[in-house]
Amino acid sequence: PPRLFPDLDRRLEEYPLPDSAYTGGVDEVKGSACPKCTEIRSQVQQLQREARALDSQCKARIDFHRCFALRIEAMMMEKR
């Protein structure tokens, strides 16, 4: 719900994001056959950094919603 957005934003800004082991299925390959290898490798590494950052943020969002769901469940059990 929209009323949770400030809490979620606070969670994403104030707490460390979980680690991401996301690789995108791309393994590190060393090569020098192509004059553009260095340039392409740096582009791939940049994309991997961005993907890991998005993955970490996604994990943090999932964790936030999971914790919130547990609080709702506990409240419902209490009201029974």
Residue pairs with C-beta under 8 A, 6 or more apart in sequence:
4 68
7 64
8 61
8 64
11 60
11 64
12 57
12 60
12 61
15 60
17 53
17 56
17 57
17 59
17 60
18 56
18 59
18 60
18 63
19 56
20 51
20 52
20 53
20 55
20 56
20 59
22 48
22 51
22 52
22 55
23 48
24 47
24 48
24 51
26 44
26 48
31 37
34 40
